[in-house]
Amino acid sequence: MRCIKPNEDKSPTQFNYERCKHQVMYLGLLENVRVRRAGFAFRMHYTRFLLRSYTRRFYVNYMHARLGVVVVVVVVVVVVVVVVIIVIVVVVIIFVVLIVTAVINDVDVCGL
């Protein structure tokens, strides 16, 4: 919204062409008209703009939430695999210690 004052006297019957021309040039209204004529006069309705921005924000938050769930699942799987590997290594070490102890003490491990 632009205000153009037609005269200095605030009279409804007077019109100063030079003053109005100066204001139009100073405010850049001619450039605004050229831009609109060139086809860039699109204005989106406010509710449509809000819906679009909220929809994008919801989608981005949803994707971040999904990514967070995937990261948590991957971390849990890695932890479980590491724990299983540690348990297997401990069991193997226990069996090796038992077999070495039995060999040192001349115990028949196979029961023969």
Backbone as ProteinMPNN parsed JSONL, in Angstrom:
{"seq_chain_A": "MRCIKPNEDKSPTQFNYERCKHQVMYLGLLENVRVRRAGFAFRMHYTRFLLRSYTRRFYVNYMHARLGVVVVVVVVVVVVVVVVIIVIVVVVIIFVVLIVTAVINDVDVCGL", "coords_chain_A": {"N_chain_A": [[0.857, -1.165, 0.0], [0.7, 2.084, -0.959], [0.99, 5.574, -0.398], [0.231, 8.493, -2.097], [0.702, 11.851, -2.181], [-1.21, 14.381, -3.506], [-0.853, 17.17, -3.455], [0.628, 20.0, -1.679], [-1.037, 21.412, -0.065], [-3.088, 19.95, 0.976], [-5.518, 19.866, -0.328], [-8.52, 18.797, -1.85], [-9.073, 19.46, -4.451], [-6.866, 20.257, -5.903], [-4.06, 19.317, -7.955], [-0.839, 18.356, -8.255], [1.178, 17.668, -10.745], [3.979, 17.241, -11.129], [4.872, 16.783, -8.523], [3.499, 14.398, -7.894], [4.571, 12.707, -9.861], [7.256, 12.639, -9.063], [6.977, 11.31, -6.583], [5.958, 8.824, -7.421], [8.12, 7.863, -8.929], [10.103, 7.834, -6.937], [9.096, 5.974, -5.09], [9.23, 3.7, -6.58], [7.172, 2.635, -8.067], [6.67, 2.383, -10.816], [8.538, 0.495, -11.602], [7.548, -1.646, -10.187], [5.116, -2.05, -11.512], [6.111, -2.822, -14.019], [7.338, -5.254, -13.357], [5.104, -6.759, -12.537], [3.654, -6.84, -14.933], [5.359, -8.39, -16.407], [4.788, -10.895, -15.563], [5.217, -11.755, -12.982], [3.398, -11.538, -10.923], [2.272, -13.202, -9.068], [0.448, -14.139, -6.26], [0.192, -15.991, -3.433], [-2.527, -17.404, -1.641], [-3.107, -16.756, 1.795], [-3.884, -18.813, 3.629], [-3.328, -21.09, 2.116], [-0.565, -20.846, 1.877], [0.161, -21.138, 4.596], [-0.714, -23.782, 5.081], [0.949, -25.139, 3.292], [3.51, -24.584, 4.349], [3.288, -25.696, 6.939], [2.787, -28.348, 6.255], [5.156, -29.071, 4.966], [6.927, -28.719, 7.107], [5.933, -30.654, 8.901], [6.417, -32.985, 7.394], [9.222, -32.931, 7.22], [9.881, -33.118, 9.947], [8.728, -35.617, 10.435], [10.316, -37.242, 8.794], [12.79, -36.877, 10.039], [12.196, -38.044, 12.489], [11.756, -40.683, 11.671], [14.309, -41.274, 10.745], [15.675, -41.076, 13.147], [14.581, -43.282, 14.513], [15.531, -45.355, 12.911], [18.277, -45.069, 13.333], [18.418, -45.674, 16.073], [17.55, -48.343, 16.032], [19.596, -49.522, 14.514], [21.782, -49.059, 16.209], [21.016, -50.597, 18.443], [20.989, -53.164, 17.281], [23.706, -53.436, 16.618], [24.848, -53.356, 19.183], [23.721, -55.669, 20.299], [24.851, -57.634, 18.613], [27.563, -57.277, 19.225], [27.546, -57.996, 21.952], [26.768, -60.691, 21.739], [28.97, -61.711, 20.339], [30.97, -61.264, 22.255], [30.062, -62.98, 24.304], [30.303, -65.468, 23.013], [33.095, -65.526, 22.612], [33.962, -65.551, 25.303], [32.888, -68.017, 26.176], [34.298, -69.78, 24.508], [36.886, -69.262, 25.41], [36.635, -70.206, 28.058], [36.181, -72.981, 27.572], [38.604, -73.613, 26.332], [40.39, -73.107, 28.421], [39.489, -75.052, 30.241], [40.048, -77.4, 28.799], [42.834, -77.194, 28.474], [43.582, -77.25, 31.189], [42.687, -79.797, 31.823], [44.353, -81.348, 30.21], [46.843, -80.752, 31.277], [46.555, -81.854, 33.825], [46.312, -84.495, 33.217], [43.728, -85.593, 32.728], [41.136, -87.52, 31.41], [39.483, -86.132, 28.899], [37.571, -86.812, 27.042], [36.304, -88.926, 28.189], [37.071, -91.568, 27.863]], "CA_chain_A": [[0.0, 0.0, 0.0], [1.49, 3.305, -1.092], [0.233, 6.832, -0.366], [0.781, 9.568, -2.922], [0.038, 13.112, -1.823], [-1.348, 15.135, -4.759], [-0.451, 18.579, -3.312], [1.13, 20.365, -0.351], [-2.081, 22.133, 0.668], [-4.111, 18.987, 1.42], [-6.771, 20.272, -0.947], [-8.998, 17.737, -2.733], [-9.295, 19.947, -5.818], [-5.597, 20.561, -6.554], [-3.244, 18.166, -8.332], [0.487, 18.78, -8.696], [1.675, 16.567, -11.559], [5.408, 17.023, -10.876], [5.0, 16.178, -7.186], [3.041, 13.007, -7.99], [5.548, 11.981, -10.671], [8.421, 12.426, -8.199], [6.637, 10.284, -5.593], [5.847, 7.535, -8.115], [9.473, 7.441, -9.266], [10.818, 7.58, -5.701], [8.565, 4.753, -4.477], [9.496, 2.548, -7.436], [5.909, 2.051, -8.507], [6.761, 2.011, -12.232], [9.254, -0.793, -11.654], [6.601, -2.642, -9.681], [4.175, -2.319, -12.603], [6.842, -3.593, -15.037], [7.522, -6.627, -12.855], [3.803, -7.432, -12.578], [3.312, -7.083, -16.339], [6.237, -9.455, -16.905], [4.235, -12.189, -15.159], [5.615, -12.119, -11.635], [2.403, -10.955, -10.019], [1.616, -14.292, -8.353], [0.331, -14.024, -4.811], [-0.456, -17.166, -2.869], [-3.465, -17.123, -0.569], [-2.423, -16.927, 3.071], [-4.143, -20.136, 4.203], [-2.586, -22.074, 1.322], [0.832, -20.712, 2.282], [0.319, -21.749, 5.911], [-0.825, -25.237, 4.945], [2.153, -25.641, 2.629], [4.66, -24.533, 5.247], [3.097, -26.675, 8.004], [2.918, -29.679, 5.676], [6.593, -29.328, 4.789], [7.538, -28.868, 8.424], [5.528, -31.95, 9.434], [7.115, -34.025, 6.651], [10.628, -32.923, 7.626], [9.941, -33.677, 11.3], [8.427, -37.041, 10.33], [11.488, -37.919, 8.244], [13.814, -36.892, 11.08], [11.786, -39.039, 13.479], [12.034, -42.0, 11.095], [15.753, -41.431, 10.744], [16.051, -41.347, 14.533], [14.208, -44.666, 14.817], [16.472, -46.223, 12.194], [19.563, -44.997, 14.029], [18.277, -46.412, 17.325], [17.498, -49.774, 15.707], [20.944, -49.943, 14.104], [22.627, -49.092, 17.41], [20.609, -51.756, 19.238], [21.459, -54.373, 16.592], [25.162, -53.498, 16.771], [25.125, -53.709, 20.573], [23.373, -57.084, 20.477], [25.861, -58.434, 17.921], [28.8, -57.195, 20.013], [27.346, -58.798, 23.168], [26.789, -62.108, 21.341], [30.357, -62.061, 20.024], [31.695, -61.332, 23.53], [29.645, -64.211, 24.986], [30.924, -66.6, 22.299], [34.537, -65.519, 22.925], [34.123, -65.977, 26.701], [32.614, -69.469, 26.243], [35.434, -70.468, 23.883], [38.023, -69.159, 26.328], [36.376, -71.124, 29.182], [36.428, -74.345, 27.108], [40.042, -73.785, 26.111], [41.017, -73.21, 29.747], [39.145, -76.362, 30.793], [40.773, -78.45, 28.068], [44.261, -77.084, 28.839], [43.694, -77.723, 32.567], [42.538, -81.253, 31.816], [45.565, -81.935, 29.61], [47.928, -80.601, 32.236], [46.303, -82.76, 34.94], [46.148, -85.836, 32.656], [42.355, -86.042, 32.885], [40.568, -87.938, 30.117], [38.427, -85.186, 28.607], [36.512, -87.472, 26.249], [35.653, -89.944, 28.999], [37.453, -92.916, 27.391]], "C_chain_A": [[0.902, 1.226, 0.0], [0.558, 4.513, -1.05], [0.965, 7.868, -1.205], [-0.014, 10.82, -2.601], [-0.019, 13.988, -3.07], [-0.924, 16.602, -4.662], [0.034, 18.834, -1.895], [0.049, 20.989, 0.528], [-3.162, 21.227, 1.242], [-5.487, 19.364, 0.893], [-7.226, 19.168, -1.903], [-9.145, 18.185, -4.192], [-7.99, 20.245, -6.56], [-4.818, 19.273, -6.846], [-1.929, 18.683, -8.904], [1.134, 17.592, -9.418], [3.136, 16.25, -11.243], [5.633, 16.354, -9.514], [4.593, 14.704, -7.223], [4.028, 12.153, -8.776], [6.799, 11.661, -9.848], [8.146, 11.319, -7.183], [6.559, 8.899, -6.224], [7.232, 6.997, -8.447], [10.234, 7.036, -7.996], [10.376, 6.267, -5.056], [8.813, 3.503, -5.324], [8.238, 1.892, -7.956], [5.954, 1.641, -9.978], [7.487, 0.679, -12.385], [8.352, -1.925, -11.168], [5.603, -3.025, -10.766], [4.852, -3.145, -13.692], [7.018, -5.05, -14.606], [6.207, -7.394, -12.921], [3.385, -7.754, -14.011], [4.15, -8.21, -16.928], [5.772, -10.835, -16.441], [4.615, -12.628, -13.768], [4.656, -11.56, -10.597], [1.679, -12.023, -9.209], [1.615, -14.016, -6.853], [-0.446, -15.227, -4.298], [-1.391, -16.738, -1.739], [-2.828, -17.516, 0.755], [-2.653, -18.314, 3.673], [-3.414, -21.229, 3.433], [-1.098, -22.044, 1.689], [1.074, -21.383, 3.635], [0.256, -23.258, 5.833], [0.427, -25.823, 4.312], [3.329, -25.655, 3.59], [4.502, -25.543, 6.384], [3.252, -28.088, 7.48], [4.388, -30.019, 5.492], [7.274, -29.54, 6.13], [7.194, -30.219, 9.028], [6.285, -33.062, 8.737], [8.579, -34.092, 7.067], [10.773, -33.506, 9.017], [9.684, -35.171, 11.281], [9.64, -37.807, 9.816], [12.621, -37.955, 9.267], [13.481, -37.923, 12.146], [12.061, -40.44, 12.955], [13.531, -42.277, 11.082], [16.248, -41.74, 12.146], [15.736, -42.772, 14.934], [15.177, -45.63, 14.143], [17.825, -46.228, 12.895], [19.506, -45.791, 15.326], [18.266, -47.91, 17.06], [18.881, -50.284, 15.316], [21.863, -50.031, 15.313], [22.29, -50.301, 18.27], [21.113, -53.05, 18.597], [22.972, -54.515, 16.754], [25.53, -53.908, 18.191], [24.83, -55.182, 20.817], [24.417, -57.978, 19.817], [27.169, -58.431, 18.707], [28.684, -58.041, 21.275], [27.394, -60.287, 22.837], [28.219, -62.545, 21.039], [31.179, -62.171, 21.309], [31.347, -62.599, 24.285], [30.287, -65.431, 24.331], [32.412, -66.67, 22.617], [34.779, -65.996, 24.351], [33.896, -67.478, 26.83], [33.776, -70.256, 25.635], [36.652, -70.423, 24.802], [37.851, -70.107, 27.514], [36.648, -72.56, 28.761], [37.911, -74.603, 26.877], [40.767, -73.921, 27.441], [40.72, -74.568, 30.364], [39.929, -77.483, 30.108], [42.257, -78.402, 28.422], [44.483, -77.569, 30.26], [43.587, -79.25, 32.618], [43.754, -81.923, 31.22], [46.725, -81.852, 30.586], [47.761, -81.606, 33.382], [46.115, -84.209, 34.5], [44.746, -86.401, 32.893], [41.852, -86.39, 31.492], [39.343, -87.063, 29.837], [37.274, -85.881, 27.892], [35.801, -88.567, 27.041], [35.971, -91.354, 28.554], [38.409, -93.587, 28.327]], "O_chain_A": [[1.764, 1.375, 0.866], [-0.539, 4.474, -1.607], [2.165, 8.088, -1.039], [-1.238, 10.85, -2.73], [1.025, 14.308, -3.64], [-0.659, 17.225, -5.69], [-0.127, 17.989, -1.015], [0.217, 21.08, 1.745], [-4.064, 21.706, 1.93], [-6.495, 19.2, 1.581], [-6.422, 18.655, -2.681], [-9.324, 17.345, -5.074], [-8.03, 20.47, -7.769], [-4.897, 18.291, -6.109], [-1.918, 19.37, -9.925], [1.58, 16.636, -8.784], [3.486, 15.078, -11.102], [6.481, 15.472, -9.378], [5.275, 13.858, -6.645], [4.295, 11.01, -8.407], [7.335, 10.556, -9.924], [9.01, 10.472, -6.952], [7.03, 7.919, -5.647], [7.495, 5.808, -8.269], [10.926, 6.018, -7.982], [11.208, 5.529, -4.529], [8.632, 2.382, -4.849], [8.245, 0.699, -8.258], [5.335, 0.645, -10.351], [7.099, -0.16, -13.198], [8.402, -3.036, -11.695], [5.28, -4.202, -10.922], [4.244, -4.067, -14.236], [6.859, -5.965, -15.413], [6.194, -8.559, -13.318], [2.825, -8.819, -14.272], [3.707, -8.906, -17.842], [6.315, -11.846, -16.888], [4.36, -13.774, -13.399], [5.073, -11.155, -9.511], [0.581, -11.776, -8.711], [2.647, -13.702, -6.261], [-1.595, -15.451, -4.68], [-1.08, -15.823, -0.976], [-2.091, -18.5, 0.826], [-1.713, -18.928, 4.176], [-2.932, -22.191, 4.031], [-0.456, -23.089, 1.796], [2.057, -22.103, 3.811], [1.073, -23.949, 6.442], [0.913, -26.872, 4.735], [4.071, -26.636, 3.643], [5.479, -26.189, 6.763], [3.792, -28.948, 8.177], [4.82, -31.123, 5.822], [8.104, -30.438, 6.274], [8.061, -30.872, 9.609], [6.754, -33.992, 9.394], [9.123, -35.182, 7.248], [11.679, -34.303, 9.261], [10.329, -35.922, 12.012], [9.966, -38.881, 10.322], [13.338, -38.952, 9.357], [14.373, -38.602, 12.655], [12.541, -41.297, 13.697], [13.965, -43.391, 11.377], [17.139, -42.571, 12.323], [16.532, -43.412, 15.622], [15.594, -46.617, 14.75], [18.449, -47.281, 13.035], [20.452, -46.51, 15.648], [18.905, -48.67, 17.787], [19.288, -51.364, 15.745], [22.642, -50.977, 15.431], [23.194, -50.965, 18.777], [21.608, -53.934, 19.295], [23.462, -55.617, 17.003], [26.432, -54.724, 18.383], [25.611, -55.869, 21.475], [24.828, -58.979, 20.404], [27.814, -59.471, 18.84], [29.634, -58.737, 21.635], [27.997, -61.063, 23.577], [28.632, -63.633, 21.441], [32.0, -63.079, 21.437], [32.232, -63.239, 24.853], [30.763, -66.329, 25.026], [32.941, -67.753, 22.865], [35.707, -66.768, 24.589], [34.652, -68.148, 27.534], [34.19, -71.279, 26.181], [37.361, -71.417, 24.956], [38.815, -70.747, 27.935], [37.285, -73.301, 29.51], [38.416, -75.681, 27.19], [41.66, -74.756, 27.578], [41.61, -75.18, 30.954], [40.414, -78.403, 30.767], [42.875, -79.442, 28.645], [45.481, -78.24, 30.523], [44.312, -79.907, 33.365], [44.153, -82.987, 31.694], [47.507, -82.795, 30.702], [48.755, -82.154, 33.858], [45.791, -85.065, 35.324], [44.605, -87.577, 33.226], [42.098, -85.669, 30.525], [38.296, -87.233, 30.461], [36.112, -85.55, 28.13], [34.78, -89.082, 26.585], [35.199, -92.268, 28.844], [38.826, -94.718, 28.077]]}, "name": "protein", "num_of_chains": 1, "seq": "MRCIKPNEDKSPTQFNYERCKHQVMYLGLLENVRVRRAGFAFRMHYTRFLLRSYTRRFYVNYMHARLGVVVVVVVVVVVVVVVVIIVIVVVVIIFVVLIVTAVINDVDVCGL"}
